[in-house]
């Protein structure tokens, strides 16, 4: 496991953003784990969290001109990642969307400079890929190219077919999809950590049933 992955897992567990147990997902599936990135908003973790994303992006060699963070969690994730890059003299324009279009003032549903050139989308989790598709279409509507998409956690589950949401997005839009950690990472982590090994078989069963 790479350093930025270990650090991300440490923050997620410390803040209880990542929990193991029994959870009912929005899809109705029973999951042995749950991830809520909002709990990582502890001010003491934001610096390290931003660098986890930035380090992963550099490790994957992703090239882009601007950053887009979809509402709501992508807003703070895009912001702290942009700040991490700026520390090294890499400055990227940042934009994010409103859930509801504003009809007064500056108007529209985009805050910040509109997406331009090759765009990197930053978000918290990839499940079915529905939110990712919305972001991709929004970026395309501004004449920009949604080139890369990175999340903290890829659940590696089937999307609208037997393909994973990641594979579907890459196939449908030609976009590169990456993550800091994924379900395979969690399986490996619990297999090598005595404190969490009791969840190993449940994670494996879940992957066998819903993984792609």
Buried (B, 14 or more C-beta within 10 A) or exposed (E): EEEBBBBBBEBBBBBEBBBBEEEEBEEEBEBBBBBBBEBBBEEEBBEBBBBBBBBBBBBBEBEBBBBBBBBBBBBBBBBBBBBBBEEEEEEBBBBBBEEEEEEEEEEEBBBBEBBBEBBBBBBBBBBBBEBBBEBBEBBBEEEBBBBBBBBBBBBBBBBEEEBBBBBBBBEBBEBBBBBBBBBEBBBBBBEEEEEBEEBBEBBBEBBEEBBB
